[in-house]
Amino acid sequence: MRTLRIEGDIGPELQQNFEAQLRRSRDDVIIWVNSMGGDVFCAAHMYTALREYPGKVTVQIDGIAASAASVIAMAGDRVLMSPVAVMVIHNPATIAIGDSAEMQRAGAMLDEVKESIINAYERKTRLSRGELSHLMDIEASFSAQKAVELGFADGILYAENLRRQGMDLVELREKRAALWRQAQDFMDAHSSLSAEEGAVYDKMSLDIDALSGQIERLEKHRELSARLGAPTTKPLFSSGRATVTDDYTRAFWNAMTGRGVSNVLSEGVDTAGGFVVPEQFANVLIERLNEQNVFRRIAMVKRMEREKLKVPVSAVSGTATWIEENEAIPESDVGFSQVQFDAYKIGTMLRSSTELIEDSAFDIQDHIAREFARRIGAAEEQAFCSGDGNGKPTGLFAATGGAQVGFATASTSDITFDDVIELYYSLLPPYRAHAVFLAHDSTLKFLRKLKDNNGQYLWEPSVQDGQPDRILGKPMYTSPYVPAVGAGALPLAFGDFSYYWIADRRDVRFRVLNELFAQNDQVGFYATERIDGKLVLPEAVKLLQLAAAK
C-alpha cells in the first residue's frame, strides 16, 4: 500500500504533482491531508482522479481539511480523522472586477460551484442539500467526532479503545448484517411458513432488533463520552453577554450542593430569584436534547427572531401558452399563500431533596440534563408527529395541516411490497431525491419481510458508522410517536423532511428555584423553550394510509 500527502495550498502545481504520483501504481493508497484549501477547480480534478483510481483509497486527515481540501477528502472509500483534526466547509469565493453584469455573472458562477461542491458532500454524507447548504453558509467546523456523526468521515484514527463487552461497533454491524443474510436465506428457502418456522424467523428478527439496540446504545455512549470530555470554556451561543467564567460555574454548583454562595454568583444573578445556569451545563443540555429527537436530524431547523415567522409559499405556478402571431399573450399569475409560525411555550419542572443534591457521589448535573432532555425531547417529538397546532406545533400526521395521503391500501392487516412502491412513486421526483422514510419501530417487522419481484428484500441493514438502515435505497428512521399499523392508520411517511420546519424562538432556558420549596428542604429546577413546527409544503411528504375496518 502506497502513501501520498496533500499539504499546503491546493493549486495547479500541487494538482499535477499529486496526479503524477497517483498514476505510478494501481495499488491501494493512503492519502494524508493537511490543507487549508485553495483552487476549487484543481480540487475537483483531484477528487475525480481519486474516484477513478482502481485501487482502494483511504483518506486520513492529520491536521485540517478545509475548504477545497474537504472536497478532495470526500473521494475516499474510507475517510479517517485524527482525534485532534478539524474539517471546515464553507461557500466558494472569488475576486471579480467589472460592471454590475460582470458581478452578476460572478455570483451565478459561484452559485453553480456551490452546487457542484454539495454533490461531493451529499454523496458521502447522505445529508440533504438544504442541510449541507446551511452548513456551508455558516462556515461550519467539525471535530473528528462531529464529522463522523454527520457522515463526512467514517472513523477516528487510533480508536482501539472503542471495544465494549468484547465487541466493537464494526463487529456488531457485521454480526447484524450476517444474521440478516441468514434470515433472508431462511425466507428464500420457504415459500410459506408454518407456525414453527414462523417462530424461528421471529427469533431471528428479535435478535436483529437486539443487535440494533446495542449498536444504538454504544453509538450514543461513544458520542456522549467524546462531547463531555471536550473543552467547554467557549460559550455555546453568542448571546451578546459576557461568557460565564469557570469560577462562576464552580460557585453555582457549590451553591446547589450546600457549600455556600460566593460573591462571584453576581455574574449570573437572575432577577426572578434564581441563578442563570453556567454555560457548561447548558451545553450538555442542548446536546442531550438533539440526541433524543429524530425530527431535529431530518427536518429543517430555523431561528425565529420575533414572536411570529411568516413563510411565503407559492400555491399556484404560472404557465406558458402557445400563441399565434400578433395574438395577445394571456396572463398567468403566480399565487402565493403564507405559513405562519408561532412561539409556543413548553416547560417542565422537577424537585430534588437537598440530601440527594449534597450526596457527592451523585452527578446532579448529568441527572438534570438527562431528565430535562428526555421530557422536552419526547414532548417535541410527539408534537412534530401528531400535534394539532392548538398551542403546540402541527404534526406531520395531523388531520389538518399535516402531510398528504399518497396512497391508500385496500387491506387493513399488512403492508405489501406494492403499497411501498405506490407510496414511493406518489412523491414527485424532485422531492424523492432527498426523501427518507419514517415509521413506528413496530412497523419494521412488516417492512423487513417485503421482497421485490426478483426475491430481493427491500430492507437494507446499515453497515456504516452513523448511517441508518434503508428501504428502496432511502434512509429509514423510526419514532415512537408515528402511528402503528392498524385499521385506518397512517403507519408510513415518505418525503423530503427539509420542508418540515422547526422554528426555535429561544434556546432551552434553565432556572433554579432556591426558596419556593425551602420549607420542604428541597430545591426546584425548571426548563422552558419556545418553539413551533409545521410542514410548509404538504406535497413534499406523502403518507401511506391503511383501509378502515369493515
VMD Tcl script that draws the C-alpha trace (Angstrom):
set ca {
  {0.00 0.00 0.00}
  {1.38 3.41 -1.03}
  {1.18 6.66 0.92}
  {0.74 10.14 -0.62}
  {0.36 13.53 1.03}
  {-1.70 16.63 0.25}
  {-0.24 19.57 2.16}
  {-0.36 23.33 1.74}
  {-2.34 25.41 -0.75}
  {-4.15 23.48 -3.46}
  {-3.22 24.80 -6.91}
  {-2.15 23.68 -10.39}
  {1.38 22.65 -9.35}
  {0.22 20.55 -6.39}
  {-2.53 19.01 -8.56}
  {-0.14 17.99 -11.33}
  {2.46 16.54 -8.93}
  {-0.21 14.64 -6.99}
  {-1.82 13.12 -10.06}
  {1.58 12.15 -11.49}
  {2.37 10.23 -8.28}
  {-1.09 8.69 -8.26}
  {-0.63 7.26 -11.77}
  {2.57 5.39 -10.87}
  {0.73 2.45 -9.36}
  {-2.66 0.77 -9.12}
  {-2.15 -0.49 -5.53}
  {-4.33 0.60 -2.62}
  {-3.31 4.05 -1.40}
  {-3.48 6.15 1.78}
  {-3.85 9.89 1.23}
  {-2.78 12.05 4.18}
  {-4.44 15.50 4.11}
  {-3.41 18.68 5.92}
  {-4.52 21.72 3.92}
  {-6.49 24.93 4.37}
  {-7.81 24.58 0.80}
  {-7.22 26.56 -2.37}
  {-8.36 26.36 -6.02}
  {-11.72 24.55 -6.11}
  {-11.28 23.55 -9.77}
  {-7.93 21.91 -9.04}
  {-9.59 20.17 -6.09}
  {-12.38 18.95 -8.39}
  {-9.76 17.48 -10.74}
  {-8.04 15.70 -7.84}
  {-11.39 14.45 -6.50}
  {-12.22 12.92 -9.90}
  {-8.75 11.35 -10.18}
  {-9.23 9.64 -6.81}
  {-12.74 8.48 -7.72}
  {-11.34 6.94 -10.92}
  {-8.38 5.31 -9.17}
  {-8.63 1.47 -9.49}
  {-7.26 0.70 -6.02}
  {-8.86 1.36 -2.64}
  {-8.44 4.96 -1.46}
  {-8.22 5.72 2.27}
  {-8.11 9.42 3.20}
  {-6.56 10.21 6.60}
  {-6.76 13.78 7.92}
  {-3.99 14.53 10.41}
  {-4.38 18.31 10.76}
  {-7.09 20.17 8.87}
  {-9.13 19.57 5.73}
  {-10.71 22.94 5.00}
  {-12.48 24.40 2.00}
  {-11.29 22.72 -1.24}
  {-9.32 20.12 0.76}
  {-12.57 18.87 2.32}
  {-13.91 18.25 -1.21}
  {-10.89 16.07 -2.05}
  {-11.37 14.14 1.19}
  {-14.88 13.14 0.10}
  {-13.34 10.97 -2.67}
  {-12.01 8.42 -0.17}
  {-13.57 4.97 0.02}
  {-12.91 5.43 3.73}
  {-12.21 8.73 5.48}
  {-10.48 8.71 8.87}
  {-9.58 11.69 11.07}
  {-7.04 12.14 13.80}
  {-8.83 12.78 17.12}
  {-7.32 16.31 17.09}
  {-8.06 17.04 13.40}
  {-10.63 19.53 12.10}
  {-12.74 19.76 8.94}
  {-14.17 23.07 7.66}
  {-16.71 23.63 4.86}
  {-17.94 26.96 3.51}
  {-19.30 28.73 0.44}
  {-16.91 29.26 -2.50}
  {-15.46 32.75 -3.02}
  {-13.73 34.62 -5.83}
  {-12.42 38.05 -6.83}
  {-14.23 39.81 -9.68}
  {-13.65 43.16 -11.37}
  {-16.08 44.84 -13.74}
  {-19.56 46.30 -14.08}
  {-22.78 45.07 -12.46}
  {-23.32 42.50 -15.21}
  {-19.88 41.03 -14.50}
  {-20.70 40.90 -10.78}
  {-23.94 39.08 -11.52}
  {-22.11 36.56 -13.72}
  {-19.59 36.01 -10.94}
  {-22.39 35.47 -8.43}
  {-24.17 33.00 -10.74}
  {-20.91 31.13 -11.28}
  {-20.32 30.85 -7.50}
  {-23.85 29.50 -7.04}
  {-23.14 26.75 -9.59}
  {-19.77 25.96 -8.00}
  {-21.51 25.61 -4.64}
  {-23.98 23.15 -6.14}
  {-21.12 21.07 -7.57}
  {-19.38 21.02 -4.16}
  {-22.62 19.92 -2.49}
  {-22.69 16.97 -4.91}
  {-19.49 15.61 -3.32}
  {-20.73 16.22 0.25}
  {-24.15 14.73 -0.47}
  {-22.72 11.54 -1.94}
  {-20.60 10.95 1.16}
  {-22.86 12.11 3.99}
  {-26.41 11.46 2.69}
  {-27.41 14.77 4.33}
  {-29.99 16.76 2.39}
  {-28.82 19.51 0.05}
  {-30.63 22.05 2.23}
  {-28.75 20.89 5.32}
  {-25.42 20.97 3.50}
  {-26.12 24.42 2.05}
  {-26.85 25.72 5.55}
  {-23.61 24.25 6.93}
  {-21.67 25.94 4.13}
  {-23.45 29.23 4.76}
  {-22.33 29.30 8.41}
  {-18.79 28.07 7.58}
  {-19.18 25.00 9.77}
  {-16.20 23.45 11.56}
  {-16.26 19.80 12.64}
  {-14.23 17.91 15.18}
  {-13.45 14.29 14.33}
  {-16.42 13.11 16.40}
  {-18.82 15.57 14.74}
  {-17.55 14.73 11.26}
  {-18.23 11.03 11.88}
  {-21.66 11.81 13.31}
  {-22.65 13.81 10.20}
  {-21.12 11.33 7.76}
  {-18.19 13.44 6.48}
  {-15.81 10.86 8.00}
  {-16.10 7.13 8.62}
  {-13.98 6.81 11.73}
  {-11.34 8.20 14.07}
  {-7.68 7.18 13.98}
  {-6.13 5.40 16.98}
  {-9.55 4.48 18.39}
  {-8.54 1.00 19.53}
  {-10.25 1.54 22.88}
  {-13.76 1.57 21.44}
  {-14.40 -2.05 22.43}
  {-17.10 -2.80 24.96}
  {-18.26 -6.20 26.17}
  {-15.73 -7.86 23.85}
  {-17.21 -6.46 20.63}
  {-16.89 -3.05 18.94}
  {-19.36 -1.31 16.69}
  {-17.88 -2.62 13.44}
  {-18.14 -6.20 14.65}
  {-21.69 -5.62 15.88}
  {-22.74 -4.28 12.50}
  {-21.07 -7.17 10.71}
  {-22.80 -9.63 13.01}
  {-26.18 -7.94 12.39}
  {-25.61 -8.00 8.61}
  {-24.68 -11.71 8.75}
  {-27.79 -12.50 10.82}
  {-29.94 -10.60 8.35}
  {-28.47 -12.61 5.47}
  {-29.37 -15.79 7.38}
  {-32.92 -14.50 7.76}
  {-33.06 -13.74 4.03}
  {-31.81 -17.24 3.14}
  {-34.36 -18.75 5.53}
  {-37.24 -16.88 3.88}
  {-35.92 -17.73 0.40}
  {-35.97 -21.41 1.31}
  {-39.61 -21.35 2.46}
  {-42.40 -20.22 0.17}
  {-44.72 -20.22 3.18}
  {-44.04 -20.52 6.88}
  {-45.56 -22.97 9.32}
  {-46.14 -21.87 12.90}
  {-42.85 -23.45 13.95}
  {-40.94 -21.90 11.04}
  {-42.56 -18.53 11.77}
  {-41.29 -18.76 15.34}
  {-37.77 -19.40 14.02}
  {-37.92 -16.33 11.79}
  {-39.40 -14.21 14.60}
  {-36.47 -15.27 16.81}
  {-34.03 -14.11 14.11}
  {-35.91 -10.79 13.84}
  {-35.76 -10.29 17.62}
  {-32.01 -10.99 17.59}
  {-31.57 -8.38 14.83}
  {-33.59 -5.88 16.86}
  {-31.47 -6.59 19.94}
  {-28.25 -6.01 17.99}
  {-29.69 -2.78 16.55}
  {-30.48 -1.57 20.05}
  {-26.98 -2.43 21.28}
  {-25.42 -0.60 18.32}
  {-27.52 2.49 19.02}
  {-26.61 2.47 22.72}
  {-22.88 2.14 22.02}
  {-23.02 4.92 19.42}
  {-24.72 7.27 21.86}
  {-22.34 6.31 24.66}
  {-19.29 6.95 22.50}
  {-20.58 10.29 21.20}
  {-21.61 11.45 24.66}
  {-18.25 10.47 26.17}
  {-16.45 12.47 23.48}
  {-18.66 15.51 24.00}
  {-18.45 15.55 27.77}
  {-14.68 15.17 27.54}
  {-14.31 18.11 25.17}
  {-13.42 21.64 26.34}
  {-16.44 23.69 27.39}
  {-14.91 27.08 28.14}
  {-16.17 28.50 24.85}
  {-19.79 29.75 25.05}
  {-22.28 27.64 23.10}
  {-24.13 30.63 21.68}
  {-23.17 34.24 21.11}
  {-25.91 35.98 23.10}
  {-24.43 39.43 23.50}
  {-23.45 38.94 27.13}
  {-20.15 38.10 28.76}
  {-19.08 34.47 28.96}
  {-19.77 32.91 32.36}
  {-16.42 32.11 33.92}
  {-15.16 28.82 35.32}
  {-15.22 30.44 38.79}
  {-18.91 31.14 38.35}
  {-19.56 27.55 37.25}
  {-17.89 26.18 40.37}
  {-19.70 28.67 42.61}
  {-23.06 27.84 41.01}
  {-22.81 24.14 41.76}
  {-21.31 24.82 45.19}
  {-24.47 26.76 45.96}
  {-26.62 23.88 44.69}
  {-24.76 21.36 46.87}
  {-24.92 23.39 50.06}
  {-21.33 24.67 50.09}
  {-22.23 28.33 50.39}
  {-22.67 31.22 47.95}
  {-19.70 33.19 46.68}
  {-19.78 36.82 45.55}
  {-18.87 35.59 42.10}
  {-22.52 34.49 41.67}
  {-23.38 38.11 40.95}
  {-22.15 37.46 37.39}
  {-25.27 35.46 36.71}
  {-27.90 36.85 39.08}
  {-31.42 36.23 37.85}
  {-33.98 38.88 38.78}
  {-36.63 36.15 39.03}
  {-34.97 34.69 42.11}
  {-32.62 32.05 40.72}
  {-29.25 31.87 39.05}
  {-28.51 31.72 35.34}
  {-27.19 28.25 34.52}
  {-23.46 28.14 33.68}
  {-22.52 27.65 30.02}
  {-21.05 24.22 30.74}
  {-24.40 22.84 31.89}
  {-26.33 24.48 29.05}
  {-24.00 22.81 26.56}
  {-24.74 19.37 27.97}
  {-28.48 20.02 27.96}
  {-28.63 21.14 24.34}
  {-26.55 18.20 23.12}
  {-28.70 15.73 25.00}
  {-31.87 17.26 23.57}
  {-30.66 16.77 20.00}
  {-29.86 13.12 20.67}
  {-33.39 12.47 21.90}
  {-35.18 13.85 18.86}
  {-35.11 12.20 15.41}
  {-37.08 15.07 13.86}
  {-34.26 17.50 14.59}
  {-31.94 15.33 12.49}
  {-34.13 15.17 9.38}
  {-36.17 18.41 9.49}
  {-35.09 21.99 8.78}
  {-34.36 23.94 11.97}
  {-34.85 27.70 11.72}
  {-34.27 30.55 14.16}
  {-37.21 32.88 14.92}
  {-36.00 36.40 15.69}
  {-39.52 37.62 16.56}
  {-42.73 36.24 18.05}
  {-44.06 35.18 14.64}
  {-42.44 33.97 11.43}
  {-44.37 34.12 8.15}
  {-43.17 31.96 5.26}
  {-44.47 32.74 1.74}
  {-45.35 29.62 -0.27}
  {-46.04 29.51 -4.00}
  {-49.54 28.00 -4.13}
  {-50.21 28.31 -7.88}
  {-47.49 28.21 -10.54}
  {-47.69 30.24 -13.73}
  {-47.80 28.59 -17.16}
  {-46.69 29.45 -20.70}
  {-49.10 29.30 -23.66}
  {-48.61 28.74 -27.38}
  {-49.85 31.81 -29.31}
  {-50.29 32.87 -32.94}
  {-48.52 35.83 -34.49}
  {-49.93 39.15 -33.22}
  {-52.09 37.32 -30.68}
  {-52.26 38.78 -27.18}
  {-50.19 36.97 -24.57}
  {-52.53 35.66 -21.83}
  {-51.77 36.46 -18.22}
  {-50.65 33.67 -15.91}
  {-50.09 34.92 -12.41}
  {-48.33 33.11 -9.60}
  {-50.41 32.61 -6.47}
  {-48.91 32.82 -3.00}
  {-50.03 31.66 0.42}
  {-48.44 32.01 3.86}
  {-47.45 29.61 6.59}
  {-47.19 31.28 10.00}
  {-45.01 30.03 12.83}
  {-45.81 31.00 16.43}
  {-43.67 30.78 19.55}
  {-45.43 28.10 21.60}
  {-44.05 27.53 25.07}
  {-43.17 24.16 26.56}
  {-41.80 23.62 30.05}
  {-41.10 21.10 32.79}
  {-40.07 21.24 36.43}
  {-38.64 18.84 38.97}
  {-37.77 18.97 42.66}
  {-34.87 17.35 44.43}
  {-34.17 16.86 48.11}
  {-31.10 18.60 49.49}
  {-29.89 15.20 50.72}
  {-29.76 13.96 47.15}
  {-28.02 17.13 45.95}
  {-25.48 17.06 48.76}
  {-24.51 13.45 48.03}
  {-21.08 13.92 46.45}
  {-21.35 10.55 44.68}
  {-24.43 11.69 42.73}
  {-23.88 13.56 39.46}
  {-26.68 16.12 39.73}
  {-25.70 17.88 36.50}
  {-25.91 14.69 34.48}
  {-29.21 13.68 36.08}
  {-30.94 17.01 35.43}
  {-29.65 17.27 31.86}
  {-30.78 13.74 31.04}
  {-34.20 14.14 32.66}
  {-35.00 17.51 31.09}
  {-33.76 16.33 27.69}
  {-35.98 13.25 27.92}
  {-39.06 15.25 28.85}
  {-38.70 18.12 26.38}
  {-37.40 15.88 23.60}
  {-40.34 13.48 23.97}
  {-42.89 16.32 24.02}
  {-41.32 17.90 20.93}
  {-41.21 14.62 19.03}
  {-44.84 13.83 19.84}
  {-45.98 17.28 18.67}
  {-43.92 17.11 15.46}
  {-45.66 13.80 14.67}
  {-49.25 14.29 15.84}
  {-49.67 17.83 17.26}
  {-52.95 19.52 16.31}
  {-51.47 23.05 16.11}
  {-53.56 24.25 19.08}
  {-50.94 25.74 21.41}
  {-48.34 23.36 20.02}
  {-46.67 22.51 16.68}
  {-48.68 20.96 13.85}
  {-47.69 17.34 13.40}
  {-46.79 15.58 10.19}
  {-49.63 13.08 10.73}
  {-52.19 15.69 11.85}
  {-55.62 15.57 10.21}
  {-55.35 19.27 9.31}
  {-52.06 20.81 8.25}
  {-50.18 17.53 8.01}
  {-48.76 15.66 5.05}
  {-50.82 14.48 2.10}
  {-52.01 10.88 1.77}
  {-50.04 9.49 -1.15}
  {-51.61 6.04 -1.29}
  {-54.49 4.28 0.48}
  {-54.50 0.48 0.62}
  {-57.33 -1.96 0.26}
  {-56.02 -4.08 3.15}
  {-56.11 -3.41 6.88}
  {-53.83 -6.13 8.21}
  {-50.49 -5.74 6.48}
  {-48.22 -3.56 4.31}
  {-47.29 -5.10 0.97}
  {-44.44 -4.54 -1.46}
  {-46.85 -2.88 -3.89}
  {-48.04 -0.49 -1.16}
  {-44.49 0.77 -0.57}
  {-43.89 1.14 -4.32}
  {-47.12 3.11 -4.74}
  {-46.16 5.39 -1.84}
  {-42.66 5.87 -3.26}
  {-43.92 6.99 -6.67}
  {-46.74 9.12 -5.26}
  {-44.00 11.62 -4.37}
  {-42.86 13.93 -7.16}
  {-39.30 13.20 -8.42}
  {-37.76 16.48 -7.11}
  {-38.77 15.52 -3.57}
  {-37.68 11.88 -3.96}
  {-34.06 12.96 -4.49}
  {-33.61 13.71 -0.76}
  {-36.51 11.74 0.68}
  {-36.45 9.46 3.74}
  {-38.92 7.03 5.31}
  {-40.36 7.48 8.82}
  {-42.33 4.82 10.72}
  {-43.03 3.40 14.15}
  {-40.44 0.84 15.24}
  {-43.10 -1.90 15.29}
  {-43.78 -1.28 11.57}
  {-40.30 -2.51 10.68}
  {-41.32 -6.13 11.19}
  {-43.69 -5.73 8.22}
  {-41.19 -3.87 6.08}
  {-38.34 -6.33 6.71}
  {-40.30 -9.17 5.13}
  {-41.03 -7.36 1.86}
  {-39.34 -8.57 -1.35}
  {-39.27 -7.21 -4.88}
  {-40.23 -9.25 -7.95}
  {-36.72 -10.74 -8.05}
  {-36.93 -12.03 -4.49}
  {-34.64 -9.31 -3.10}
  {-35.51 -7.79 0.26}
  {-36.30 -4.08 0.32}
  {-34.77 -3.60 3.77}
  {-31.01 -2.94 3.73}
  {-29.29 -3.08 7.15}
  {-26.69 -0.41 7.76}
  {-23.06 -1.49 7.92}
  {-21.57 2.02 8.11}
  {-20.99 4.03 11.27}
  {-23.71 6.63 11.80}
  {-25.84 5.63 8.81}
  {-29.49 4.43 9.13}
  {-31.00 1.30 7.62}
  {-32.58 1.76 4.16}
  {-35.74 0.89 2.24}
  {-35.61 1.12 -1.57}
  {-32.24 2.79 -1.14}
  {-33.67 5.56 1.07}
  {-32.83 6.10 4.79}
  {-35.29 4.60 7.26}
  {-35.96 6.45 10.54}
  {-38.24 5.50 13.42}
  {-40.11 7.44 16.08}
  {-42.33 6.06 18.86}
  {-44.95 8.72 18.04}
  {-45.65 7.62 14.46}
  {-48.94 5.67 14.25}
  {-48.51 1.89 14.31}
  {-50.03 -0.49 11.77}
  {-53.80 -0.74 12.22}
  {-57.13 -0.18 10.54}
  {-57.30 3.33 9.06}
  {-53.83 4.20 10.37}
  {-51.07 6.21 8.70}
  {-48.09 3.98 9.56}
  {-45.52 5.15 6.99}
  {-44.31 8.55 5.77}
  {-42.01 9.17 2.82}
  {-40.71 12.52 1.65}
  {-38.23 15.37 1.89}
  {-38.39 16.33 5.56}
  {-36.42 19.53 4.99}
  {-39.84 21.01 4.16}
  {-40.90 20.36 7.77}
  {-39.61 23.44 9.58}
  {-38.82 23.56 13.28}
  {-38.79 27.22 14.37}
  {-36.83 27.86 17.58}
  {-37.75 31.18 19.16}
  {-35.46 30.70 22.13}
  {-32.96 28.16 23.37}
  {-33.84 25.95 26.31}
  {-33.84 28.16 29.41}
  {-32.95 26.62 32.73}
  {-33.67 28.11 36.17}
  {-33.10 27.13 39.78}
  {-35.75 27.86 42.44}
  {-33.94 28.28 45.74}
  {-36.71 29.47 48.05}
  {-40.03 28.14 46.72}
  {-39.62 24.65 48.21}
  {-37.27 25.59 51.05}
  {-39.82 24.64 53.72}
  {-39.64 21.05 52.44}
  {-35.85 21.21 52.33}
  {-35.95 20.85 48.56}
  {-34.57 22.70 45.54}
  {-36.63 23.15 42.36}
  {-35.37 23.17 38.78}
  {-37.32 24.05 35.66}
  {-36.64 24.37 31.95}
  {-38.65 26.08 29.19}
  {-38.34 26.68 25.47}
  {-40.45 28.37 22.79}
  {-40.90 26.56 19.53}
  {-43.19 25.75 16.60}
  {-43.14 23.22 13.81}
  {-45.08 22.90 10.54}
  {-44.89 21.25 7.14}
  {-44.54 24.28 4.86}
  {-45.24 22.30 1.68}
  {-47.68 19.37 2.20}
  {-46.87 17.75 -1.16}
  {-43.23 17.25 -0.07}
  {-44.16 14.35 2.24}
  {-46.65 11.59 1.45}
  {-48.35 9.14 3.82}
  {-49.43 5.54 3.39}
  {-52.95 5.02 4.75}
  {-54.38 1.61 5.59}
  {-58.04 0.96 4.85}
  {-60.55 1.36 7.66}
  {-62.07 -1.71 9.29}
  {-65.18 -3.01 7.54}
}
mol new
graphics top color blue
foreach p $ca { graphics top sphere $p radius 0.5 }
foreach p [lrange $ca 0 end-1] q [lrange $ca 1 end] { graphics top cylinder $p $q radius 0.2 }
display resetview
